[in-house]
Amino acid sequence: MKQDNVATNLAESERWIVRNGLGIQVMETLAVGAFLTALAVELGASNLAIGVLAAIPHLAQLAQIPALFTVERLRERKRIYQAAGYVARPMLLVIAVSAVLPWQSTALFLIGFAFLLRYVAGAFLACAWSSWMRDLVPDNEMGRVFGNRQKSMTGIGIVFSLAAAGFVDAWATFTPWPKTWGFALIYSLSFLGGVYSVIAARNIHEPRMAPAGQTAHWLAQLRQPFRDENYRRLITFLASWNFAVNLAAPFFTVNMLKKMNLDLIWVIGLGTLSQIAAYLMVTQWGVIADRYNNKSVMRVCGPLFVGSVFAWTFTTMPDVHPLTIPLLIVIHIATGIASAGITLASGNLTLRLAPSGNATTFLAASSLVNSIAAAIAAMIGGLTADLLTRWELTLTLSWRTGTTSLDVQALSVTHWDFFFLFATLLGLVSLNRLRRVEETGDVAERAVLNVLAANFRQRLRNLSTIAGLQSATEFPIDAVEDELKAHADESGPAKS
């Protein structure tokens, strides 16, 4: 009977989990990322200011400590989620008002303040939500439920990002008012998406938390995850990964806007291309994660993401060249495929390795450490960005004969490229730490790659027909299963 209740509660809540995600995606698509960076650039923000804005969401996660205490004390996660949501969402309206102010320094200060308060409240949202979902969604359903949610979120994000980018560029072209006023309308719409997400959460069932025993001091509670050897390894991996990613990620958009002089519609369009790639792959990654495990997905997607970061160093050699746009297209497609798997698998792995009924502390500790690592990386990037403008590393291949000479610039690394190189090296080190994390059903990435390669070759042979085009979006999960079973027979039983 209890199992039936769990299934019923999940079935009734699942559509609202998705709708909550849709509201969040509209909010996040329009409030952060390229739109935030473009607004900051339009207001004349320095590299340090952009680095600070990128660090704020992570620094604010220190609020996970009081959030953890609040969840454990009140034990009413939906109530906490609602209250925090109604504090966080109005900050987007503050940003909208800031965008129309004539004083740029004041506007940037207010934007930073509003984002800080928004993410402090967001720490309470995240802490309550993670514990809530850990108790509501069974382990074997996480990939499907959150894969469907993420797929729907990606789809609506594509629509809103393109429409909003086109709106901002059109505003600058066809109206006499400042471009920042267009951003004010974008942030007003972002506010509405955020409010809808909080309203949708009202309809999600909240399982009763296990009865609280004697409550330990919050510091003692935070030490618990680090005493679990396997969870400590997971936290170490995720912290090093977030440091590597956030050393470079805040400056992808800056690089395209400033160094490449691309219009916002190009920047958002490339980001949308990445979202489309993620949209087409996220469900398949979820199926693999459910049938086998999350770690196998990450061991395939991680190297692909790191390779995409490294490829940024070739987008300017040292300036924009004829292959810049084609290379950006390839990078964004690869990044979308990889980030879909990493986002889904890392979130599920963090949930799965946390003990059911006592997940709040484990999830908060992981989020806290990851956020500190990401904030430090973003701050280092902002502080050193101007210093690296004077750095240059070139590699030139020369050919000399008696009558002719030929010089070919094989490599040119300047300014932002150094961030991309450093992030690549740190990402590779981080992936080595992933091998130490244990999860039931672990398989070698070679098995998944072999199936992906075989499927790709088969789809290429079918692309000449409409049926072939349709089948190109399908995934041979049966072939994956056969391949993984064969690999397991060769290598012995998987780790548990």
C-alpha positions as CSV (number, residue, x, y, z in Angstrom):
1,M,0.0,0.0,0.0
2,K,2.8,2.4,0.8
3,Q,4.4,1.7,-2.6
4,D,1.1,2.5,-4.3
5,N,0.9,5.8,-2.4
6,V,4.4,6.7,-3.5
7,A,3.6,6.0,-7.1
8,T,0.3,7.9,-6.9
9,N,1.9,10.9,-5.3
10,L,4.6,11.0,-7.9
11,A,2.1,10.6,-10.8
12,E,0.0,13.5,-9.5
13,S,3.0,15.7,-8.9
14,E,5.1,15.0,-12.0
15,R,3.3,17.4,-14.3
16,W,3.7,20.2,-11.7
17,I,7.4,19.4,-11.3
18,V,7.7,20.0,-15.0
19,R,5.7,23.2,-14.9
20,N,7.8,24.4,-12.0
21,G,10.8,23.8,-14.2
22,L,9.3,25.7,-17.1
23,G,8.7,28.8,-15.0
24,I,12.3,28.5,-13.6
25,Q,13.7,28.1,-17.2
26,V,11.9,31.3,-18.4
27,M,13.2,33.2,-15.4
28,E,16.8,31.9,-15.7
29,T,17.0,32.2,-19.5
30,L,16.1,35.9,-19.3
31,A,17.8,36.8,-16.0
32,V,21.3,35.3,-16.2
33,G,23.9,34.1,-18.7
34,A,24.2,36.1,-21.9
35,F,21.5,38.6,-21.1
36,L,23.0,39.5,-17.8
37,T,26.5,39.8,-19.3
38,A,25.1,41.9,-22.3
39,L,23.3,44.2,-19.9
40,A,26.5,44.6,-17.8
41,V,28.6,45.3,-20.9
42,E,26.0,47.9,-22.0
43,L,26.3,49.6,-18.7
44,G,30.1,49.7,-19.0
45,A,31.0,47.1,-16.5
46,S,34.6,46.2,-16.0
47,N,36.0,42.6,-16.2
48,L,36.2,42.6,-12.4
49,A,32.5,43.6,-12.2
50,I,31.5,40.9,-14.6
51,G,33.5,38.4,-12.5
52,V,31.8,39.6,-9.4
53,L,28.4,39.2,-11.0
54,A,29.3,35.7,-12.0
55,A,30.5,34.9,-8.5
56,I,27.5,36.2,-6.6
57,P,25.2,33.2,-7.3
58,H,27.9,31.0,-5.8
59,L,28.9,33.1,-2.9
60,A,25.2,33.4,-1.9
61,Q,25.2,29.7,-1.4
62,L,26.8,30.2,2.0
63,A,23.2,30.8,3.0
64,Q,22.9,27.0,2.6
65,I,24.0,26.8,6.3
66,P,21.0,28.7,7.7
67,A,18.8,27.1,5.1
68,L,19.8,23.7,6.3
69,F,19.1,24.7,9.8
70,T,15.7,26.1,8.8
71,V,14.7,22.9,6.9
72,E,15.7,20.6,9.7
73,R,14.0,22.8,12.3
74,L,10.7,23.5,10.5
75,R,10.6,20.3,8.5
76,E,8.0,21.9,6.1
77,R,9.9,22.2,2.8
78,K,7.0,23.4,0.7
79,R,6.3,26.2,3.1
80,I,10.0,27.2,3.1
81,Y,10.1,27.0,-0.7
82,Q,7.1,29.3,-1.1
83,A,8.3,31.9,1.4
84,A,11.8,32.1,-0.1
85,G,10.4,32.3,-3.6
86,Y,8.3,35.4,-2.7
87,V,11.5,37.0,-1.5
88,A,13.7,36.1,-4.4
89,R,11.4,36.7,-7.4
90,P,10.7,40.5,-6.8
91,M,14.5,41.1,-7.0
92,L,14.1,40.7,-10.8
93,L,11.9,43.8,-10.8
94,V,14.6,45.7,-9.0
95,I,17.0,44.8,-11.8
96,A,14.4,45.9,-14.3
97,V,14.2,49.3,-12.7
98,S,18.0,49.5,-12.4
99,A,18.3,49.1,-16.2
100,V,16.4,52.3,-16.8
101,L,18.4,54.5,-14.4
102,P,20.7,57.1,-16.1
103,W,23.5,56.5,-13.6
104,Q,25.5,53.4,-14.7
105,S,27.5,52.9,-11.5
106,T,24.4,53.1,-9.4
107,A,22.6,50.7,-11.7
108,L,25.4,48.2,-11.5
109,F,25.4,48.4,-7.7
110,L,21.7,47.8,-7.5
111,I,21.9,44.9,-9.9
112,G,24.6,43.3,-7.8
113,F,22.7,43.9,-4.6
114,A,19.4,42.5,-6.1
115,F,21.2,39.4,-7.4
116,L,22.9,38.8,-4.1
117,L,19.5,38.9,-2.2
118,R,17.9,36.9,-4.9
119,Y,20.5,34.1,-4.6
120,V,20.5,34.2,-0.8
121,A,16.8,33.5,-0.8
122,G,17.5,31.0,-3.6
123,A,19.7,29.0,-1.3
124,F,16.7,28.3,0.9
125,L,14.7,27.4,-2.3
126,A,17.4,25.0,-3.4
127,C,17.9,23.4,0.0
128,A,14.2,22.8,0.5
129,W,13.7,21.6,-3.1
130,S,16.6,19.1,-3.2
131,S,15.5,17.4,0.1
132,W,11.8,17.5,-1.1
133,M,12.6,15.8,-4.4
134,R,14.9,13.2,-2.8
135,D,12.1,11.9,-0.8
136,L,9.4,12.2,-3.5
137,V,11.2,10.7,-6.5
138,P,12.5,7.1,-6.2
139,D,16.1,6.3,-7.4
140,N,15.0,4.4,-10.4
141,E,12.7,7.2,-11.6
142,M,15.1,10.1,-11.2
143,G,16.6,9.9,-14.7
144,R,13.1,9.7,-16.4
145,V,11.4,12.4,-14.3
146,F,14.2,15.0,-14.3
147,G,15.2,14.1,-17.8
148,N,11.6,14.9,-19.0
149,R,11.7,18.1,-16.9
150,Q,15.0,19.2,-18.2
151,K,14.0,18.5,-21.8
152,S,10.8,20.6,-21.4
153,M,12.9,23.3,-19.8
154,T,15.4,23.3,-22.6
155,G,12.6,23.5,-25.2
156,I,11.0,26.6,-23.7
157,G,14.4,28.1,-23.1
158,I,15.2,28.0,-26.8
159,V,12.0,29.8,-27.7
160,F,12.3,32.6,-25.1
161,S,16.1,33.2,-25.6
162,L,15.8,33.7,-29.4
163,A,12.6,35.8,-29.0
164,A,14.2,38.0,-26.3
165,A,17.5,38.4,-28.2
166,G,15.6,39.5,-31.3
167,F,13.6,41.9,-29.2
168,V,16.6,43.5,-27.7
169,D,18.4,44.0,-31.0
170,A,15.2,45.3,-32.6
171,W,14.7,47.7,-29.7
172,A,18.1,49.1,-30.3
173,T,17.4,49.4,-34.1
174,F,13.8,50.7,-34.2
175,T,13.3,52.7,-31.1
176,P,15.0,56.0,-29.9
177,W,15.2,54.8,-26.3
178,P,18.4,53.3,-24.7
179,K,19.0,49.6,-25.3
180,T,19.0,49.0,-21.5
181,W,15.3,49.9,-21.5
182,G,14.7,46.8,-23.6
183,F,16.5,44.8,-21.0
184,A,14.1,46.2,-18.4
185,L,11.2,44.6,-20.2
186,I,13.1,41.3,-20.5
187,Y,13.7,41.2,-16.7
188,S,10.0,42.0,-16.1
189,L,9.1,38.9,-18.1
190,S,11.7,37.0,-16.2
191,F,9.9,38.0,-12.9
192,L,6.6,36.6,-14.2
193,G,8.3,33.2,-15.0
194,G,9.7,33.1,-11.5
195,V,6.4,33.7,-9.9
196,Y,4.7,31.0,-12.0
197,S,7.4,28.5,-10.8
198,V,6.5,29.2,-7.1
199,I,2.8,28.9,-7.8
200,A,3.3,25.6,-9.6
201,A,5.2,24.2,-6.6
202,R,2.1,24.5,-4.5
203,N,0.6,21.5,-6.3
204,I,3.5,19.1,-5.7
205,H,3.1,16.5,-3.0
206,E,5.5,16.8,-0.1
207,P,6.3,13.5,1.7
208,R,6.5,13.8,5.4
209,M,10.0,14.1,6.7
210,A,11.3,11.4,9.0
211,P,10.8,12.3,12.7
212,A,13.6,14.5,13.9
213,G,15.8,13.0,16.6
214,Q,18.0,15.0,18.8
215,T,19.2,17.8,16.6
216,A,23.0,18.2,16.4
217,H,24.7,21.5,16.0
218,W,24.7,22.7,12.4
219,L,28.5,22.4,12.2
220,A,28.3,18.8,13.3
221,Q,25.6,18.1,10.8
222,L,27.7,19.6,8.0
223,R,30.6,17.3,9.0
224,Q,28.5,14.2,8.4
225,P,28.8,14.1,4.6
226,F,32.6,14.4,4.8
227,R,32.8,11.4,7.1
228,D,31.2,9.3,4.3
229,E,34.2,8.4,2.2
230,N,32.4,7.9,-1.1
231,Y,30.3,11.1,-0.7
232,R,33.5,13.0,0.2
233,R,35.0,11.8,-3.1
234,L,31.9,13.0,-4.9
235,I,32.1,16.4,-3.3
236,T,35.8,16.7,-4.2
237,F,35.2,15.8,-7.8
238,L,32.2,18.3,-8.2
239,A,34.2,21.1,-6.5
240,S,37.2,20.7,-8.7
241,W,34.9,20.4,-11.8
242,N,32.9,23.5,-10.9
243,F,36.2,25.4,-10.3
244,A,37.5,24.5,-13.8
245,V,34.2,25.3,-15.6
246,N,33.6,28.6,-13.9
247,L,37.2,29.8,-14.5
248,A,36.3,30.1,-18.2
249,A,32.5,30.0,-18.6
250,P,31.7,33.6,-17.4
251,F,33.9,34.9,-20.2
252,F,32.5,33.0,-23.2
253,T,29.9,35.6,-23.7
254,V,32.3,38.5,-23.0
255,N,34.7,37.0,-25.6
256,M,32.0,36.9,-28.2
257,L,30.6,40.4,-27.5
258,K,33.9,42.3,-27.0
259,K,36.7,40.4,-28.9
260,M,34.6,39.0,-31.8
261,N,32.1,41.9,-31.9
262,L,29.2,39.6,-32.4
263,D,25.6,41.0,-32.1
264,L,23.5,39.7,-29.2
265,I,21.3,37.7,-31.6
266,W,24.4,35.8,-32.7
267,V,25.4,35.1,-29.1
268,I,21.9,34.0,-28.1
269,G,21.5,32.0,-31.4
270,L,24.7,30.0,-30.7
271,G,23.5,29.4,-27.1
272,T,20.2,28.3,-28.5
273,L,22.0,25.9,-30.8
274,S,23.6,24.4,-27.7
275,Q,20.2,24.2,-26.0
276,I,18.8,22.3,-29.1
277,A,21.6,19.8,-28.9
278,A,20.9,19.4,-25.2
279,Y,17.2,19.0,-25.9
280,L,17.7,16.2,-28.3
281,M,20.1,14.3,-26.0
282,V,18.8,14.8,-22.5
283,T,16.2,12.1,-22.5
284,Q,18.6,9.6,-23.9
285,W,21.1,10.4,-21.2
286,G,18.3,10.0,-18.6
287,V,17.5,6.5,-20.0
288,I,21.1,5.4,-19.8
289,A,21.5,6.8,-16.3
290,D,18.4,4.9,-15.1
291,R,19.3,1.6,-16.7
292,Y,23.0,1.7,-15.8
293,N,24.3,4.6,-13.8
294,N,25.0,8.4,-13.8
295,K,28.8,8.0,-13.6
296,S,29.0,6.3,-17.0
297,V,27.2,9.2,-18.5
298,M,29.6,11.7,-16.9
299,R,32.6,9.8,-18.1
300,V,31.5,10.2,-21.6
301,C,30.2,13.8,-21.4
302,G,33.0,15.2,-19.2
303,P,35.8,14.8,-21.8
304,L,33.6,16.1,-24.5
305,F,32.9,19.3,-22.5
306,V,36.6,19.7,-21.7
307,G,37.4,19.4,-25.4
308,S,34.9,22.0,-26.2
309,V,36.5,24.5,-23.8
310,F,39.9,23.8,-25.3
311,A,38.5,24.5,-28.8
312,W,37.7,28.1,-27.8
313,T,41.4,28.9,-28.0
314,F,41.2,28.4,-31.8
315,T,38.2,30.7,-32.4
316,T,40.6,33.7,-32.7
317,M,44.1,33.2,-34.0
318,P,44.6,35.9,-32.7
319,D,41.7,37.6,-34.4
320,V,38.4,36.5,-36.0
321,H,39.1,34.3,-39.1
322,P,36.9,32.6,-41.7
323,L,36.6,29.5,-39.6
324,T,35.5,31.3,-36.4
325,I,31.7,31.0,-36.9
326,P,31.9,27.3,-38.1
327,L,34.1,26.5,-35.1
328,L,31.7,28.3,-32.7
329,I,28.8,26.3,-34.1
330,V,30.6,23.0,-33.6
331,I,31.7,24.1,-30.0
332,H,28.2,25.0,-29.0
333,I,26.7,21.7,-30.4
334,A,29.3,19.7,-28.5
335,T,28.8,21.7,-25.4
336,G,25.0,21.2,-25.5
337,I,25.4,17.4,-25.8
338,A,27.9,17.3,-23.0
339,S,26.2,19.7,-20.6
340,A,22.9,17.9,-21.0
341,G,24.5,14.7,-19.7
342,I,26.6,16.4,-17.0
343,T,23.8,18.5,-15.6
344,L,21.4,15.5,-15.4
345,A,23.9,12.9,-14.2
346,S,25.7,15.1,-11.6
347,G,22.4,16.2,-10.1
348,N,21.1,12.7,-10.0
349,L,24.3,11.3,-8.6
350,T,24.3,13.9,-5.8
351,L,20.8,12.9,-4.9
352,R,21.3,9.2,-5.3
353,L,24.4,9.0,-3.0
354,A,22.7,11.1,-0.3
355,P,20.9,8.9,2.3
356,S,17.1,8.9,1.9
357,G,15.3,10.6,4.8
358,N,18.5,12.5,5.8
359,A,19.5,14.0,2.5
360,T,19.3,17.7,3.4
361,T,22.6,17.9,5.1
362,F,24.4,15.9,2.4
363,L,22.9,18.0,-0.4
364,A,23.6,21.3,1.4
365,A,27.2,20.3,2.0
366,S,27.8,19.4,-1.6
367,S,26.1,22.6,-2.8
368,L,28.1,24.7,-0.4
369,V,31.5,23.4,-1.4
370,N,30.7,23.5,-5.1
371,S,29.5,27.1,-4.8
372,I,32.6,28.2,-3.0
373,A,34.8,26.6,-5.6
374,A,32.8,28.2,-8.5
375,A,32.8,31.6,-6.8
376,I,36.6,31.6,-6.2
377,A,37.1,30.6,-9.9
378,A,34.9,33.5,-11.2
379,M,36.6,36.0,-8.9
380,I,40.0,34.9,-10.0
381,G,38.9,35.3,-13.6
382,G,37.6,38.8,-12.9
383,L,40.7,39.9,-11.0
384,T,43.2,38.5,-13.5
385,A,41.4,39.3,-16.8
386,D,43.1,42.7,-17.3
387,L,46.5,41.2,-16.3
388,L,46.2,38.6,-19.0
389,T,45.7,41.2,-21.7
390,R,49.5,41.6,-21.8
391,W,50.2,37.8,-22.1
392,E,50.8,36.2,-25.5
393,L,51.9,32.8,-26.6
394,T,52.5,32.0,-30.3
395,L,53.7,29.0,-32.2
396,T,54.8,29.7,-35.8
397,L,55.8,27.0,-38.3
398,S,58.4,28.2,-40.8
399,W,59.7,26.7,-44.0
400,R,62.8,28.1,-45.7
401,T,64.5,27.2,-48.9
402,G,67.0,29.1,-51.0
403,T,64.4,31.1,-52.8
404,T,61.2,30.9,-50.9
405,S,59.9,31.2,-47.3
406,L,56.6,30.3,-45.7
407,D,55.4,31.1,-42.2
408,V,52.2,29.6,-40.8
409,Q,50.9,30.6,-37.4
410,A,49.9,27.3,-35.8
411,L,48.9,28.6,-32.4
412,S,48.2,32.0,-30.9
413,V,47.0,32.3,-27.3
414,T,46.1,35.7,-25.9
415,H,43.9,37.1,-23.1
416,W,40.7,35.0,-22.7
417,D,42.5,32.0,-24.4
418,F,44.6,31.5,-21.3
419,F,41.4,31.0,-19.2
420,F,40.3,28.4,-21.7
421,L,43.7,26.6,-21.5
422,F,43.8,26.7,-17.7
423,A,40.2,25.4,-17.5
424,T,41.0,22.6,-19.9
425,L,43.9,21.4,-17.7
426,L,41.9,21.6,-14.5
427,G,39.0,19.8,-16.1
428,L,41.2,16.9,-17.0
429,V,42.5,16.7,-13.5
430,S,38.9,16.8,-12.2
431,L,37.8,14.0,-14.4
432,N,40.5,11.8,-12.9
433,R,38.8,12.3,-9.5
434,L,35.5,11.0,-10.9
435,R,37.1,7.5,-11.2
436,R,37.3,7.3,-7.4
437,V,33.5,7.8,-6.9
438,E,31.7,4.5,-6.6
439,E,28.2,4.0,-7.9
440,T,26.3,0.8,-8.5
441,G,26.3,-0.3,-12.2
442,D,29.5,1.5,-13.2
443,V,30.6,0.6,-16.7
444,A,33.5,1.7,-18.9
445,E,32.9,4.7,-21.1
446,R,34.3,2.7,-24.1
447,A,31.1,0.6,-24.2
448,V,28.9,3.6,-24.5
449,L,31.1,5.3,-27.0
450,N,31.2,2.2,-29.2
451,V,27.4,2.1,-29.3
452,L,27.2,5.9,-30.0
453,A,29.6,5.5,-32.9
454,A,27.8,2.6,-34.3
455,N,24.5,4.4,-34.1
456,F,25.9,7.5,-35.7
457,R,27.2,5.5,-38.7
458,Q,23.8,3.8,-39.1
459,R,21.9,7.1,-38.9
460,L,24.2,8.6,-41.6
461,R,23.2,5.8,-44.0
462,N,19.5,6.6,-43.4
463,L,19.6,10.4,-43.7
464,S,18.6,10.3,-47.4
465,T,14.9,9.6,-46.5
466,I,12.3,11.2,-44.4
467,A,12.1,8.1,-42.3
468,G,15.9,8.3,-41.9
469,L,15.6,11.9,-40.7
470,Q,13.0,10.8,-38.1
471,S,15.1,7.8,-36.9
472,A,18.1,10.0,-36.5
473,T,16.6,11.4,-33.2
474,E,16.0,7.9,-31.8
475,F,18.5,6.1,-29.6
476,P,19.4,2.4,-29.7
477,I,19.0,1.6,-26.1
478,D,18.7,-2.1,-26.8
479,A,22.1,-2.0,-28.6
480,V,23.5,-0.1,-25.6
481,E,22.3,-2.9,-23.3
482,D,23.8,-5.6,-25.5
483,E,27.1,-3.8,-25.7
484,L,27.3,-3.1,-22.0
485,K,26.4,-6.7,-21.1
486,A,29.1,-7.9,-23.5
487,H,31.6,-5.5,-21.9
488,A,30.6,-6.7,-18.4
489,D,31.2,-10.3,-19.5
490,E,34.7,-9.4,-20.7
491,S,35.8,-7.2,-17.7
492,G,34.0,-9.0,-14.8
493,P,31.3,-7.6,-12.4
494,A,30.8,-3.9,-12.1
495,K,31.7,-2.0,-8.9
496,S,29.0,-1.5,-6.3
